[in-house]
Amino acid sequence: MSPATGHVLGVDSGGSGIRVALRAVPGSGPDLTWASSVPAAVGEQGVDARGLLGQVLPAARSLLARAGAQRCEAVCVGAAGMISLGADLRAVLPSALREALGVRRLALAADAVTAYAGALGQRPGAVVAAGTGLIAVGTDLTAECGWRRADGWGHLLGDCGSGAWIGRAGLEAAMRAYDGRAGGSHALLERLEAVFGPPPELPAALYPRADRPAVLASFAPEVSRCAPGDPVAADILRRAARHIAEAAAAVCPAPRPGREATSAATGRQAGLADPAAEVYGTGGACDVAVTGGLLRMGAPLLAPLHEELQLQLPHACPVTAAGEPLDGALCVAEALLTDSLLLPADPPMLRIVC
Amino acid sequence: MSPATGHVLGVDSGGSGIRVALRAVPGSGPDLTWASSVPAAVGEQGVDARGLLGQVLPAARSLLARAGAQRCEAVCVGAAGMISLGADLRAVLPSALREALGVRRLALAADAVTAYAGALGQRPGAVVAAGTGLIAVGTDLTAECGWRRADGWGHLLGDCGSGAWIGRAGLEAAMRAYDGRAGGSHALLERLEAVFGPPPELPAALYPRADRPAVLASFAPEVSRCAPGDPVAADILRRAARHIAEAAAAVCPAPRPGREATSAATGRQAGLADPAAEVYGTGGACDVAVTGGLLRMGAPLLAPLHEELQLQLPHACPVTAAGEPLDGALCVAEALLTDSLLLPADPPMLRIVC
């Protein structure tokens, strides 16, 4: 089968805006990109498809015009909320994209899946997408296992180790110092006062807001700033690192059962090197990447994170994410066009519509 | 000075409703009480004074009629939100209560202070009021120290060890089990599924609600139920007990500086019994009480709580709360009438208006 050619479109719809990219396949020059800081609205039907299209279609037409092209052969839309709030997207996008852009192949993906594809491409492994929230996804590329997912349950039920988690823990430690309770940090209390003003007024400022997780996460960099000289702040980042590694460990694809039993037994009996090598190839390791805005916390988080990943995933190989969710959306769209999709179609994580 | 006589009114305005009680001073028969399950509204001006009066004034008139009395000499209003949301109450209540009920003496108190007075009366000590939220207050009855307060910062910044805290931790442990992350509890996951349904649908059910802390707290009894057979649930309650004791320890009045230096030195040198005895009287201990709905969690919480109080407050004497916040409001009102108030007037915790 000869590889298909044409243009593919990637869409990344997140809490802080929408990004669109157009790629010629086979590649001839850089991807063309467009960005908006207006996020897709979330209404009673979930993520609003017509609002999303109102930004994506003009952007796509403009990118196509710059590329001198008439149509998009394949599209992948990665969106925050796709898993639980994607009903309207599923209902509206297929026919709308077909009519407006001539799209033949369409994939709808959770933003965690496009983050995965952006970070690791179509290799097996695990990716933690960590910003204000946190979710981990992993796959061994088999249809039986599909996608494994951990956390991503929001700031009250989880998102453990995320920016909101770190910021919240930092603010709690500051209030403990204010009260004279155990576990307080005067360094964090000073930062709270500098950022938010008098501590007793913080509850009235925080609780009425709709963007509470973002407010909490805005304090995370202060925790990182205090960590080098403050044991309480350092402990918060150590616990965050542990939680991030726990999420990665939960989704990291296991050696396949049949092979594990054999190779692990053989490896142990013979005292050989890591038996996982047989499953994951020459490196003997599953690739694990952490991606997203939380990486901007720098060494005070990344140093313990490196240690925790080694501790909890001794067989895994920590790698740097190759790209961002928008790159991942392009990767999936290109794989659709060229009939080379290796990532498992496993709704609601990754739905191949046509 | 001869003791004053007349009728006093106590008001307890909380998140789950309003309660009013009338007492004859000196006592002649039981207090008369009235209760409503409609809480005072909270608007842009904070707790709505006219809404509160709309319930309290008819109730007071009805209780006065039953008592065959014409007027209230003294009133204490204890209200959730008094500290940070009490502007409207301070502006409206004094003249309204004077005109409607002939009130001469009025105290406005944080609900934590009426909880304190209900639990310990006018003795020095520390009280933790724990339900959906958690706040600790303590006093040595001196004006210099006034009231010490710890926590009460709400479910994102604190309320550590509260019902919302325990329920949230239990739900997180359940989601961890669902994900296969470390720290999960399958027992709690079963309870989550029984109470809320499929775990992936919980975020969409929880986050849009205005009463998120109450939803979280509604799961706390399940944690208590699982604790006897589930180490994760038991650990949550152990940590809650630690936090509750930390709040108590932060507000427990210290032996007074001058006396402490003398008596502690004397005690240690002579190998005598606890030198704190000189400060706190014959028992040698500061009374500490935990009060509120969290006590309904029973032994799985109360056993570790007893241990933690002994560990963190070795000089304190854990006592059972004598009464509830409504009793505390009556206690303060009666003390106003009889000019025998020992609890420190220390706004915004306790404000003697007239």
Contacts between the chains, C-beta under 8 A, distances in Angstrom:
chain1	res1	chain2	res2	distance
A	83	B	200	7.6
A	84	B	200	7.0
A	84	B	201	7.5
A	84	B	203	6.8
A	84	B	204	5.3
A	85	B	204	7.5
A	148	B	180	7.9
A	149	B	179	7.2
A	150	B	179	4.0
A	150	B	180	6.9
A	150	B	181	5.5
A	151	B	175	7.4
A	151	B	179	6.2
A	151	B	181	7.0
A	153	B	172	8.0
A	153	B	175	5.2
A	153	B	202	7.5
A	153	B	203	5.5
A	154	B	203	4.9
A	154	B	206	7.7
A	154	B	207	5.9
A	155	B	156	8.0
A	156	B	155	8.0
A	156	B	168	6.0
A	156	B	171	7.7
A	156	B	206	6.5
A	156	B	207	7.3
A	156	B	212	6.6
A	156	B	216	6.7
A	157	B	168	7.6
A	157	B	171	5.4
A	157	B	172	6.0
A	157	B	175	5.4
A	157	B	202	6.5
A	157	B	203	6.1
A	157	B	206	7.0
A	158	B	172	5.8
A	158	B	175	5.3
A	158	B	176	7.7
A	160	B	172	7.2
A	168	B	156	6.0
A	168	B	157	7.6
A	171	B	156	7.7
A	171	B	157	5.4
A	172	B	153	8.0
A	172	B	157	6.0
A	172	B	158	5.8
A	172	B	160	7.3
A	175	B	151	7.5
A	175	B	153	5.1
A	175	B	157	5.4
A	175	B	158	5.3
A	176	B	158	7.7
A	176	B	246	7.9
A	179	B	149	7.2
A	179	B	150	4.0
A	179	B	151	6.2
A	179	B	247	7.6
A	179	B	250	5.2
A	180	B	148	7.8
A	180	B	150	6.9
A	180	B	250	4.6
A	181	B	150	5.5
A	181	B	151	7.0
A	181	B	246	4.9
A	181	B	247	6.2
A	181	B	249	7.6
A	181	B	250	4.4
A	182	B	246	4.6
A	182	B	249	7.2
A	182	B	250	7.8
A	182	B	312	7.9
A	183	B	246	7.1
A	200	B	83	7.5
A	200	B	84	6.8
A	201	B	84	7.4
A	202	B	153	7.5
A	202	B	157	6.5
A	203	B	84	6.7
A	203	B	153	5.5
A	203	B	154	4.9
A	203	B	157	6.2
A	204	B	84	5.2
A	204	B	85	7.4
A	206	B	154	7.7
A	206	B	156	6.5
A	206	B	157	7.0
A	207	B	154	5.9
A	207	B	156	7.3
A	212	B	156	6.6
A	216	B	156	6.7
A	246	B	176	7.9
A	246	B	181	4.9
A	246	B	182	4.6
A	246	B	183	7.1
A	247	B	179	7.6
A	247	B	181	6.2
A	249	B	181	7.6
A	249	B	182	7.2
A	250	B	179	5.2
A	250	B	180	4.6
A	250	B	181	4.4
A	250	B	182	7.8
A	312	B	182	7.8
